[in-house]
Amino acid sequence: MDQSCSAQTPPITQSTPVPIIGVEYCASADPLQLVMVKEILHISDGNFEVTDSVDNVVFNVKGKIATLRGRRVLYDAAGNPIVTIRKKMCKMETTGSIFLNKNKYSVTVNPNMDSAFIVSLIALLDDIN
């Protein structure tokens, strides 16, 4: 006797929001073009300003990355904290790798996808590199 359970899950379509952090960060009608520009005032800074295609500030990422207790916080346009990214352990970097990091990223977020989550991933990947 076959006792397997085959639960049907609806396929994710363009009309279905995919919130990870929150549904309020899911672009609805059109793809959302975001540009992340790193603000480098000190070598340990990990600040980004995230703007849309008409230069409206959508998110800010603030924090120190090259410190022992490095952490970054993602803020919405109103300055409310959304996500905190904490460094798990100290990682040594060579001077060469610090200067090779990109300071500008561009991403297109498809309709109904969580743009706050995408920005958090980019900030995390920037910290790893």
N, CA, C and O atoms as CSV, one atom per row, in Angstrom:
chain,resi,resn,atom,element,x,y,z
A,1,MET,N,N,0.838,-1.165,0.000
A,1,MET,CA,C,0.000,0.000,0.000
A,1,MET,C,C,0.892,1.239,0.000
A,1,MET,O,O,1.791,1.372,0.830
A,2,ASP,N,N,0.634,2.125,-0.924
A,2,ASP,CA,C,1.424,3.339,-1.055
A,2,ASP,C,C,0.900,4.385,-0.082
A,2,ASP,O,O,-0.249,4.815,-0.175
A,3,GLN,N,N,1.761,4.792,0.860
A,3,GLN,CA,C,1.355,5.780,1.850
A,3,GLN,C,C,2.010,7.132,1.607
A,3,GLN,O,O,2.049,7.970,2.508
A,4,SER,N,N,2.522,7.352,0.411
A,4,SER,CA,C,3.180,8.632,0.143
A,4,SER,C,C,2.150,9.750,0.073
A,4,SER,O,O,1.014,9.553,-0.357
A,5,CYS,N,N,2.567,10.889,0.494
A,5,CYS,CA,C,1.698,12.066,0.491
A,5,CYS,C,C,2.192,13.015,-0.589
A,5,CYS,O,O,3.350,13.432,-0.568
A,6,SER,N,N,1.347,13.349,-1.504
A,6,SER,CA,C,1.754,14.264,-2.570
A,6,SER,C,C,0.976,15.564,-2.441
A,6,SER,O,O,-0.064,15.749,-3.075
A,7,ALA,N,N,1.493,16.456,-1.615
A,7,ALA,CA,C,0.843,17.752,-1.433
A,7,ALA,C,C,1.147,18.627,-2.636
A,7,ALA,O,O,2.304,18.794,-3.022
A,8,GLN,N,N,0.122,19.168,-3.210
A,8,GLN,CA,C,0.283,20.052,-4.361
A,8,GLN,C,C,0.511,21.478,-3.863
A,8,GLN,O,O,-0.301,22.019,-3.112
A,9,THR,N,N,1.618,22.078,-4.286
A,9,THR,CA,C,1.862,23.476,-3.965
A,9,THR,C,C,1.678,24.292,-5.230
A,9,THR,O,O,2.122,23.887,-6.304
A,10,PRO,N,N,1.032,25.426,-5.111
A,10,PRO,CA,C,0.814,26.238,-6.309
A,10,PRO,C,C,2.140,26.772,-6.834
A,10,PRO,O,O,3.010,27.143,-6.047
A,11,PRO,N,N,2.305,26.816,-8.141
A,11,PRO,CA,C,3.548,27.342,-8.697
A,11,PRO,C,C,3.651,28.840,-8.440
A,11,PRO,O,O,2.649,29.555,-8.406
A,12,ILE,N,N,4.885,29.293,-8.262
A,12,ILE,CA,C,5.117,30.715,-8.061
A,12,ILE,C,C,5.064,31.389,-9.420
A,12,ILE,O,O,5.840,31.062,-10.318
A,13,THR,N,N,4.157,32.317,-9.561
A,13,THR,CA,C,4.026,33.042,-10.820
A,13,THR,C,C,4.341,34.513,-10.575
A,13,THR,O,O,4.569,34.929,-9.439
A,14,GLN,N,N,4.350,35.282,-11.633
A,14,GLN,CA,C,4.624,36.712,-11.507
A,14,GLN,C,C,3.564,37.419,-10.674
A,14,GLN,O,O,3.833,38.486,-10.123
A,15,SER,N,N,2.369,36.851,-10.570
A,15,SER,CA,C,1.302,37.507,-9.811
A,15,SER,C,C,1.296,37.113,-8.338
A,15,SER,O,O,0.503,37.647,-7.563
A,16,THR,N,N,2.156,36.197,-7.945
A,16,THR,CA,C,2.217,35.747,-6.559
A,16,THR,C,C,3.389,36.418,-5.845
A,16,THR,O,O,4.538,36.180,-6.217
A,17,PRO,N,N,3.135,37.254,-4.824
A,17,PRO,CA,C,4.250,37.857,-4.086
A,17,PRO,C,C,5.089,36.782,-3.397
A,17,PRO,O,O,4.563,35.775,-2.923
A,18,VAL,N,N,6.404,37.013,-3.349
A,18,VAL,CA,C,7.321,36.083,-2.690
A,18,VAL,C,C,8.045,36.853,-1.582
A,18,VAL,O,O,9.209,37.219,-1.745
A,19,PRO,N,N,7.360,37.103,-0.452
A,19,PRO,CA,C,8.014,37.851,0.617
A,19,PRO,C,C,8.950,36.965,1.433
A,19,PRO,O,O,8.605,35.837,1.785
A,20,ILE,N,N,10.122,37.481,1.725
A,20,ILE,CA,C,11.050,36.801,2.629
A,20,ILE,C,C,11.181,37.663,3.882
A,20,ILE,O,O,11.076,37.166,5.003
A,21,ILE,N,N,11.410,38.949,3.680
A,21,ILE,CA,C,11.474,39.890,4.793
A,21,ILE,C,C,10.096,40.489,5.046
A,21,ILE,O,O,9.672,40.608,6.196
A,22,GLY,N,N,9.397,40.864,3.986
A,22,GLY,CA,C,8.057,41.423,4.146
A,22,GLY,C,C,7.406,41.702,2.808
A,22,GLY,O,O,8.081,42.059,1.842
A,23,VAL,N,N,6.098,41.540,2.753
A,23,VAL,CA,C,5.362,41.738,1.506
A,23,VAL,C,C,5.427,43.194,1.051
A,23,VAL,O,O,5.280,43.474,-0.139
A,24,GLU,N,N,5.646,44.125,1.980
A,24,GLU,CA,C,5.725,45.534,1.609
A,24,GLU,C,C,6.954,45.856,0.759
A,24,GLU,O,O,7.027,46.924,0.151
A,25,TYR,N,N,7.920,44.936,0.717
A,25,TYR,CA,C,9.125,45.148,-0.091
A,25,TYR,C,C,9.067,44.404,-1.422
A,25,TYR,O,O,10.065,44.339,-2.140
A,26,CYS,N,N,7.924,43.850,-1.750
A,26,CYS,CA,C,7.753,43.133,-3.018
A,26,CYS,C,C,7.258,44.100,-4.087
A,26,CYS,O,O,6.169,44.661,-3.972
A,27,ALA,N,N,8.067,44.289,-5.126
A,27,ALA,CA,C,7.653,45.144,-6.247
A,27,ALA,C,C,6.454,44.492,-6.913
A,27,ALA,O,O,6.427,43.272,-7.080
A,28,SER,N,N,5.461,45.287,-7.298
A,28,SER,CA,C,4.232,44.671,-7.788
A,28,SER,C,C,4.089,44.643,-9.301
A,28,SER,O,O,4.012,43.555,-9.872
A,29,ALA,N,N,4.049,45.763,-9.968
A,29,ALA,CA,C,3.687,45.770,-11.391
A,29,ALA,C,C,4.866,45.554,-12.337
A,29,ALA,O,O,4.807,44.692,-13.213
A,30,ASP,N,N,5.910,46.312,-12.170
A,30,ASP,CA,C,7.046,46.274,-13.093
A,30,ASP,C,C,8.306,45.848,-12.361
A,30,ASP,O,O,8.380,45.950,-11.137
A,31,PRO,N,N,9.300,45.370,-13.105
A,31,PRO,CA,C,10.593,45.090,-12.476
A,31,PRO,C,C,11.148,46.365,-11.839
A,31,PRO,O,O,10.941,47.463,-12.355
A,32,LEU,N,N,11.843,46.216,-10.729
A,32,LEU,CA,C,12.411,47.338,-9.992
A,32,LEU,C,C,13.916,47.349,-10.207
A,32,LEU,O,O,14.605,46.401,-9.831
A,33,GLN,N,N,14.423,48.403,-10.802
A,33,GLN,CA,C,15.863,48.545,-11.030
A,33,GLN,C,C,16.467,49.252,-9.824
A,33,GLN,O,O,16.094,50.385,-9.520
A,34,LEU,N,N,17.392,48.595,-9.136
A,34,LEU,CA,C,18.049,49.171,-7.969
A,34,LEU,C,C,19.533,49.335,-8.238
A,34,LEU,O,O,20.153,48.502,-8.899
A,35,VAL,N,N,20.099,50.420,-7.718
A,35,VAL,CA,C,21.535,50.663,-7.811
A,35,VAL,C,C,22.046,50.853,-6.391
A,35,VAL,O,O,21.538,51.691,-5.646
A,36,MET,N,N,23.064,50.063,-6.018
A,36,MET,CA,C,23.693,50.159,-4.706
A,36,MET,C,C,25.064,50.782,-4.892
A,36,MET,O,O,25.896,50.249,-5.626
A,37,VAL,N,N,25.304,51.909,-4.230
A,37,VAL,CA,C,26.594,52.579,-4.318
A,37,VAL,C,C,27.212,52.587,-2.928
A,37,VAL,O,O,26.608,53.062,-1.967
A,38,LYS,N,N,28.436,52.050,-2.837
A,38,LYS,CA,C,29.133,51.993,-1.556
A,38,LYS,C,C,29.740,53.354,-1.255
A,38,LYS,O,O,30.404,53.952,-2.102
A,39,GLU,N,N,29.506,53.835,-0.049
A,39,GLU,CA,C,30.090,55.085,0.421
A,39,GLU,C,C,31.319,54.730,1.247
A,39,GLU,O,O,31.195,54.155,2.328
A,40,ILE,N,N,32.501,55.066,0.749
A,40,ILE,CA,C,33.733,54.699,1.445
A,40,ILE,C,C,34.352,55.947,2.055
A,40,ILE,O,O,34.979,56.744,1.358
A,41,LEU,N,N,34.172,56.111,3.362
A,41,LEU,CA,C,34.815,57.196,4.088
A,41,LEU,C,C,36.046,56.682,4.821
A,41,LEU,O,O,37.056,57.379,4.916
A,42,HIS,N,N,35.958,55.473,5.335
A,42,HIS,CA,C,37.072,54.797,5.995
A,42,HIS,C,C,37.161,53.395,5.418
A,42,HIS,O,O,36.206,52.905,4.814
A,43,ILE,N,N,38.302,52.749,5.601
A,43,ILE,CA,C,38.493,51.419,5.020
A,43,ILE,C,C,37.553,50.389,5.626
A,43,ILE,O,O,37.265,49.372,4.995
A,44,SER,N,N,37.061,50.638,6.861
A,44,SER,CA,C,36.171,49.666,7.506
A,44,SER,C,C,34.696,49.926,7.224
A,44,SER,O,O,33.846,49.144,7.647
A,45,ASP,N,N,34.377,51.006,6.521
A,45,ASP,CA,C,32.972,51.324,6.250
A,45,ASP,C,C,32.350,50.327,5.291
A,45,ASP,O,O,33.007,49.840,4.372
A,46,GLY,N,N,31.090,50.030,5.510
A,46,GLY,CA,C,30.339,49.160,4.618
A,46,GLY,C,C,28.990,49.762,4.296
A,46,GLY,O,O,27.997,49.045,4.176
A,47,ASN,N,N,28.949,51.076,4.154
A,47,ASN,CA,C,27.689,51.771,3.910
A,47,ASN,C,C,27.330,51.766,2.430
A,47,ASN,O,O,28.192,51.952,1.570
A,48,PHE,N,N,26.049,51.550,2.143
A,48,PHE,CA,C,25.516,51.612,0.787
A,48,PHE,C,C,24.304,52.527,0.791
A,48,PHE,O,O,23.551,52.586,1.763
A,49,GLU,N,N,24.131,53.235,-0.308
A,49,GLU,CA,C,22.873,53.919,-0.559
A,49,GLU,C,C,22.232,53.199,-1.728
A,49,GLU,O,O,22.875,52.991,-2.757
A,50,VAL,N,N,20.978,52.816,-1.582
A,50,VAL,CA,C,20.271,52.055,-2.614
A,50,VAL,C,C,19.183,52.953,-3.191
A,50,VAL,O,O,18.299,53.421,-2.473
A,51,THR,N,N,19.265,53.189,-4.513
A,51,THR,CA,C,18.298,54.056,-5.179
A,51,THR,C,C,17.587,53.299,-6.289
A,51,THR,O,O,18.072,52.278,-6.776
A,52,ASP,N,N,16.424,53.819,-6.682
A,52,ASP,CA,C,15.694,53.227,-7.802
A,52,ASP,C,C,16.089,53.935,-9.097
A,52,ASP,O,O,17.033,54.724,-9.107
A,53,SER,N,N,15.383,53.662,-10.174
A,53,SER,CA,C,15.754,54.180,-11.492
A,53,SER,C,C,15.597,55.691,-11.622
A,53,SER,O,O,16.158,56.282,-12.545
A,54,VAL,N,N,14.852,56.330,-10.728
A,54,VAL,CA,C,14.716,57.789,-10.763
A,54,VAL,C,C,15.413,58.446,-9.570
A,54,VAL,O,O,15.058,59.555,-9.169
A,55,ASP,N,N,16.404,57.755,-9.010
A,55,ASP,CA,C,17.264,58.240,-7.925
A,55,ASP,C,C,16.550,58.510,-6.606
A,55,ASP,O,O,17.038,59.302,-5.799
A,56,ASN,N,N,15.415,57.877,-6.369
A,56,ASN,CA,C,14.790,57.928,-5.045
A,56,ASN,C,C,15.509,56.938,-4.144
A,56,ASN,O,O,15.752,55.800,-4.547
A,57,VAL,N,N,15.852,57.354,-2.930
A,57,VAL,CA,C,16.485,56.436,-1.982
A,57,VAL,C,C,15.440,55.427,-1.534
A,57,VAL,O,O,14.375,55.798,-1.039
A,58,VAL,N,N,15.757,54.135,-1.714
A,58,VAL,CA,C,14.847,53.055,-1.347
A,58,VAL,C,C,15.302,52.404,-0.048
A,58,VAL,O,O,14.486,52.131,0.833
A,59,PHE,N,N,16.605,52.155,0.072
A,59,PHE,CA,C,17.197,51.542,1.258
A,59,PHE,C,C,18.541,52.197,1.537
A,59,PHE,O,O,19.138,52.829,0.666
A,60,ASN,N,N,19.007,52.029,2.783
A,60,ASN,CA,C,20.373,52.360,3.168
A,60,ASN,C,C,20.923,51.174,3.928
A,60,ASN,O,O,20.217,50.554,4.723
A,61,VAL,N,N,22.177,50.861,3.685
A,61,VAL,CA,C,22.876,49.827,4.443
A,61,VAL,C,C,23.991,50.547,5.172
A,61,VAL,O,O,24.827,51.201,4.548
A,62,LYS,N,N,24.007,50.430,6.504
A,62,LYS,CA,C,25.017,51.122,7.296
A,62,LYS,C,C,25.693,50.136,8.224
A,62,LYS,O,O,25.059,49.215,8.739
A,63,GLY,N,N,26.988,50.336,8.435
A,63,GLY,CA,C,27.704,49.510,9.385
A,63,GLY,C,C,29.167,49.393,9.064
A,63,GLY,O,O,29.618,49.742,7.973
A,64,LYS,N,N,29.900,48.895,10.034
A,64,LYS,CA,C,31.334,48.655,9.900
A,64,LYS,C,C,31.535,47.193,9.562
A,64,LYS,O,O,30.951,46.320,10.204
A,65,ILE,N,N,32.366,46.913,8.549
A,65,ILE,CA,C,32.552,45.519,8.152
A,65,ILE,C,C,33.918,44.970,8.514
A,65,ILE,O,O,34.056,43.763,8.712
A,66,ALA,N,N,34.927,45.815,8.607
A,66,ALA,CA,C,36.281,45.316,8.843
A,66,ALA,C,C,36.666,45.440,10.310
A,66,ALA,O,O,37.831,45.679,10.628
A,67,THR,N,N,35.705,45.280,11.197
A,67,THR,CA,C,35.972,45.308,12.621
A,67,THR,C,C,35.669,43.936,13.204
A,67,THR,O,O,35.032,43.101,12.561
A,68,LEU,N,N,36.128,43.713,14.423
A,68,LEU,CA,C,35.932,42.412,15.054
A,68,LEU,C,C,34.448,42.067,15.198
A,68,LEU,O,O,34.058,40.920,14.977
A,69,ARG,N,N,33.633,43.027,15.558
A,69,ARG,CA,C,32.197,42.793,15.728
A,69,ARG,C,C,31.402,43.409,14.575
A,69,ARG,O,O,30.338,43.989,14.785
A,70,GLY,N,N,31.923,43.277,13.370
A,70,GLY,CA,C,31.301,43.894,12.201
A,70,GLY,C,C,29.844,43.515,12.030
A,70,GLY,O,O,29.471,42.348,12.145
A,71,ARG,N,N,29.034,44.511,11.758
A,71,ARG,CA,C,27.627,44.264,11.462
A,71,ARG,C,C,27.128,45.375,10.550
A,71,ARG,O,O,27.646,46.492,10.557
A,72,ARG,N,N,26.129,45.047,9.779
A,72,ARG,CA,C,25.468,45.997,8.897
A,72,ARG,C,C,23.976,45.951,9.188
A,72,ARG,O,O,23.429,44.908,9.546
A,73,VAL,N,N,23.326,47.100,9.028
A,73,VAL,CA,C,21.882,47.181,9.224
A,73,VAL,C,C,21.272,47.743,7.948
A,73,VAL,O,O,21.737,48.752,7.419
A,74,LEU,N,N,20.224,47.082,7.458
A,74,LEU,CA,C,19.471,47.554,6.304
A,74,LEU,C,C,18.305,48.390,6.814
A,74,LEU,O,O,17.505,47.928,7.627
A,75,TYR,N,N,18.216,49.637,6.323
A,75,TYR,CA,C,17.148,50.557,6.699
A,75,TYR,C,C,16.260,50.823,5.492
A,75,TYR,O,O,16.738,50.828,4.357
A,76,ASP,N,N,14.967,51.043,5.730
A,76,ASP,CA,C,14.081,51.444,4.636
A,76,ASP,C,C,14.261,52.938,4.374
A,76,ASP,O,O,15.072,53.586,5.034
A,77,ALA,N,N,13.519,53.484,3.427
A,77,ALA,CA,C,13.666,54.890,3.042
A,77,ALA,C,C,13.336,55.844,4.190
A,77,ALA,O,O,13.855,56.959,4.234
A,78,ALA,N,N,12.484,55.418,5.111
A,78,ALA,CA,C,12.109,56.252,6.256
A,78,ALA,C,C,13.104,56.158,7.408
A,78,ALA,O,O,12.949,56.852,8.412
A,79,GLY,N,N,14.126,55.307,7.279
A,79,GLY,CA,C,15.125,55.155,8.329
A,79,GLY,C,C,14.811,54.085,9.349
A,79,GLY,O,O,15.470,54.012,10.386
A,80,ASN,N,N,13.820,53.253,9.080
A,80,ASN,CA,C,13.468,52.161,9.994
A,80,ASN,C,C,14.362,50.957,9.733
A,80,ASN,O,O,14.527,50.559,8.580
A,81,PRO,N,N,14.949,50.361,10.786
A,81,PRO,CA,C,15.779,49.166,10.573
A,81,PRO,C,C,14.928,47.981,10.129
A,81,PRO,O,O,13.844,47.742,10.660
A,82,ILE,N,N,15.446,47.241,9.141
A,82,ILE,CA,C,14.720,46.088,8.602
A,82,ILE,C,C,15.458,44.795,8.918
A,82,ILE,O,O,14.864,43.844,9.425
A,83,VAL,N,N,16.754,44.763,8.617
A,83,VAL,CA,C,17.556,43.544,8.754
A,83,VAL,C,C,18.907,43.907,9.352
A,83,VAL,O,O,19.479,44.944,9.014
A,84,THR,N,N,19.419,43.058,10.240
A,84,THR,CA,C,20.783,43.203,10.748
A,84,THR,C,C,21.605,42.026,10.260
A,84,THR,O,O,21.214,40.870,10.420
A,85,ILE,N,N,22.755,42.334,9.659
A,85,ILE,CA,C,23.679,41.304,9.182
A,85,ILE,C,C,24.893,41.359,10.094
A,85,ILE,O,O,25.580,42.378,10.157
A,86,ARG,N,N,25.159,40.269,10.798
A,86,ARG,CA,C,26.284,40.226,11.738
A,86,ARG,C,C,27.370,39.304,11.219
A,86,ARG,O,O,27.100,38.268,10.611
A,87,LYS,N,N,28.600,39.706,11.474
A,87,LYS,CA,C,29.741,38.877,11.111
A,87,LYS,C,C,29.823,37.722,12.100
A,87,LYS,O,O,29.737,37.926,13.311
A,88,LYS,N,N,29.990,36.506,11.580
A,88,LYS,CA,C,30.030,35.331,12.447
A,88,LYS,C,C,31.380,35.201,13.138
A,88,LYS,O,O,31.449,34.908,14.332
A,89,MET,N,N,32.448,35.421,12.383
A,89,MET,CA,C,33.775,35.348,12.987
A,89,MET,C,C,34.707,36.272,12.231
A,89,MET,O,O,34.431,36.655,11.094
A,90,CYS,N,N,35.790,36.621,12.854
A,90,CYS,CA,C,36.750,37.540,12.254
A,90,CYS,C,C,37.449,36.876,11.073
A,90,CYS,O,O,37.843,35.712,11.148
A,91,LYS,N,N,37.597,37.617,9.994
A,91,LYS,CA,C,38.239,37.100,8.793
A,91,LYS,C,C,39.335,38.072,8.388
A,91,LYS,O,O,39.083,39.270,8.258
A,92,MET,N,N,40.528,37.580,8.191
A,92,MET,CA,C,41.634,38.428,7.759
A,92,MET,C,C,41.545,38.653,6.261
A,92,MET,O,O,41.267,37.730,5.496
A,93,GLU,N,N,41.784,39.897,5.850
A,93,GLU,CA,C,41.780,40.220,4.431
A,93,GLU,C,C,43.097,40.894,4.083
A,93,GLU,O,O,43.667,41.629,4.890
A,94,THR,N,N,43.561,40.642,2.898
A,94,THR,CA,C,44.765,41.325,2.451
A,94,THR,C,C,44.388,42.701,1.933
A,94,THR,O,O,43.242,42.941,1.553
A,95,THR,N,N,45.358,43.599,1.921
A,95,THR,CA,C,45.104,44.944,1.407
A,95,THR,C,C,44.623,44.885,-0.026
A,95,THR,O,O,43.754,45.662,-0.422
A,96,GLY,N,N,45.174,43.977,-0.806
A,96,GLY,CA,C,44.773,43.842,-2.208
A,96,GLY,C,C,43.308,43.497,-2.357
A,96,GLY,O,O,42.635,44.046,-3.229
A,97,SER,N,N,42.789,42.594,-1.522
A,97,SER,CA,C,41.393,42.198,-1.661
A,97,SER,C,C,40.441,43.317,-1.244
A,97,SER,O,O,39.325,43.405,-1.756
A,98,ILE,N,N,40.871,44.158,-0.331
A,98,ILE,CA,C,40.028,45.276,0.080
A,98,ILE,C,C,39.849,46.255,-1.072
A,98,ILE,O,O,38.749,46.763,-1.289
A,99,PHE,N,N,40.910,46.520,-1.804
A,99,PHE,CA,C,40.823,47.480,-2.898
A,99,PHE,C,C,40.193,46.893,-4.153
A,99,PHE,O,O,39.827,47.645,-5.056
A,100,LEU,N,N,40.054,45.572,-4.237
A,100,LEU,CA,C,39.443,44.953,-5.403
A,100,LEU,C,C,37.923,44.888,-5.309
A,100,LEU,O,O,37.253,44.588,-6.296
A,101,ASN,N,N,37.382,45.166,-4.137
A,101,ASN,CA,C,35.923,45.116,-3.985
A,101,ASN,C,C,35.252,46.152,-4.878
A,101,ASN,O,O,35.779,47.244,-5.085
A,102,LYS,N,N,34.082,45.795,-5.405
A,102,LYS,CA,C,33.302,46.745,-6.199
A,102,LYS,C,C,32.652,47.748,-5.258
A,102,LYS,O,O,32.381,47.442,-4.096
A,103,ASN,N,N,32.404,48.944,-5.769
A,103,ASN,CA,C,31.710,49.919,-4.937
A,103,ASN,C,C,30.360,50.319,-5.520
A,103,ASN,O,O,29.702,51.224,-5.008
A,104,LYS,N,N,29.944,49.633,-6.604
A,104,LYS,CA,C,28.630,49.907,-7.190
A,104,LYS,C,C,28.053,48.614,-7.741
A,104,LYS,O,O,28.724,47.889,-8.474
A,105,TYR,N,N,26.811,48.329,-7.388
A,105,TYR,CA,C,26.111,47.141,-7.861
A,105,TYR,C,C,24.776,47.570,-8.456
A,105,TYR,O,O,24.164,48.535,-7.997
A,106,SER,N,N,24.337,46.861,-9.461
A,106,SER,CA,C,23.041,47.128,-10.071
A,106,SER,C,C,22.289,45.808,-10.160
A,106,SER,O,O,22.859,44.783,-10.535
A,107,VAL,N,N,21.016,45.839,-9.817
A,107,VAL,CA,C,20.216,44.616,-9.835
A,107,VAL,C,C,18.789,44.967,-10.257
A,107,VAL,O,O,18.266,46.025,-9.908
A,108,THR,N,N,18.179,44.073,-11.003
A,108,THR,CA,C,16.771,44.210,-11.359
A,108,THR,C,C,15.984,43.191,-10.552
A,108,THR,O,O,16.235,41.989,-10.639
A,109,VAL,N,N,15.034,43.676,-9.771
A,109,VAL,CA,C,14.192,42.808,-8.949
A,109,VAL,C,C,12.894,42.580,-9.712
A,109,VAL,O,O,12.173,43.528,-10.023
A,110,ASN,N,N,12.605,41.333,-10.008
A,110,ASN,CA,C,11.388,40.993,-10.749
A,110,ASN,C,C,10.141,41.344,-9.955
A,110,ASN,O,O,10.189,41.444,-8.729
A,111,PRO,N,N,9.024,41.532,-10.651
A,111,PRO,CA,C,7.771,41.842,-9.952
A,111,PRO,C,C,7.453,40.801,-8.875
A,111,PRO,O,O,7.667,39.603,-9.064
A,112,ASN,N,N,6.944,41.282,-7.759
A,112,ASN,CA,C,6.516,40.459,-6.623
A,112,ASN,C,C,7.645,39.765,-5.877
A,112,ASN,O,O,7.381,38.901,-5.041
A,113,MET,N,N,8.899,40.119,-6.155
A,113,MET,CA,C,10.025,39.564,-5.410
A,113,MET,C,C,10.413,40.555,-4.312
A,113,MET,O,O,10.206,41.759,-4.463
A,114,ASP,N,N,10.971,40.061,-3.220
A,114,ASP,CA,C,11.299,40.858,-2.041
A,114,ASP,C,C,12.602,41.630,-2.264
A,114,ASP,O,O,13.685,41.050,-2.190
A,115,SER,N,N,12.504,42.928,-2.534
A,115,SER,CA,C,13.687,43.736,-2.826
A,115,SER,C,C,14.575,43.918,-1.599
A,115,SER,O,O,15.793,44.025,-1.747
A,116,ALA,N,N,14.009,43.956,-0.394
A,116,ALA,CA,C,14.815,44.077,0.824
A,116,ALA,C,C,15.698,42.848,1.003
A,116,ALA,O,O,16.851,42.969,1.416
A,117,PHE,N,N,15.174,41.679,0.697
A,117,PHE,CA,C,15.961,40.455,0.798
A,117,PHE,C,C,17.095,40.457,-0.230
A,117,PHE,O,O,18.217,40.063,0.091
A,118,ILE,N,N,16.817,40.894,-1.455
A,118,ILE,CA,C,17.837,40.938,-2.499
A,118,ILE,C,C,18.962,41.887,-2.103
A,118,ILE,O,O,20.135,41.554,-2.272
A,119,VAL,N,N,18.623,43.067,-1.578
A,119,VAL,CA,C,19.638,44.032,-1.144
A,119,VAL,C,C,20.458,43.454,0.008
A,119,VAL,O,O,21.674,43.642,0.052
A,120,SER,N,N,19.809,42.752,0.941
A,120,SER,CA,C,20.529,42.109,2.050
A,120,SER,C,C,21.528,41.085,1.542
A,120,SER,O,O,22.649,41.010,2.044
A,121,LEU,N,N,21.133,40.296,0.550
A,121,LEU,CA,C,22.052,39.303,-0.020
A,121,LEU,C,C,23.254,39.962,-0.676
A,121,LEU,O,O,24.379,39.488,-0.519
A,122,ILE,N,N,23.033,41.046,-1.406
A,122,ILE,CA,C,24.151,41.736,-2.052
A,122,ILE,C,C,25.100,42.306,-1.009
A,122,ILE,O,O,26.317,42.209,-1.167
A,123,ALA,N,N,24.565,42.901,0.059
A,123,ALA,CA,C,25.412,43.427,1.131
A,123,ALA,C,C,26.205,42.311,1.793
A,123,ALA,O,O,27.379,42.491,2.115
A,124,LEU,N,N,25.578,41.167,1.995
A,124,LEU,CA,C,26.256,40.014,2.582
A,124,LEU,C,C,27.360,39.505,1.666
A,124,LEU,O,O,28.469,39.233,2.128
A,125,LEU,N,N,27.074,39.373,0.380
A,125,LEU,CA,C,28.085,38.911,-0.572
A,125,LEU,C,C,29.231,39.905,-0.693
A,125,LEU,O,O,30.379,39.496,-0.865
A,126,ASP,N,N,28.947,41.190,-0.607
A,126,ASP,CA,C,30.008,42.193,-0.627
A,126,ASP,C,C,30.922,42.027,0.576
A,126,ASP,O,O,32.138,42.176,0.460
A,127,ASP,N,N,30.343,41.719,1.729
A,127,ASP,CA,C,31.130,41.507,2.945
A,127,ASP,C,C,32.015,40.271,2.824
A,127,ASP,O,O,33.144,40.273,3.315
A,128,ILE,N,N,31.523,39.224,2.180
A,128,ILE,CA,C,32.301,37.992,2.005
A,128,ILE,C,C,33.497,38.235,1.103
A,128,ILE,O,O,34.592,37.736,1.361
A,129,ASN,N,N,33.283,39.007,0.042
A,129,ASN,CA,C,34.373,39.294,-0.890
A,129,ASN,C,C,35.270,40.357,-0.342
A,129,ASN,O,O,36.248,40.733,-0.989
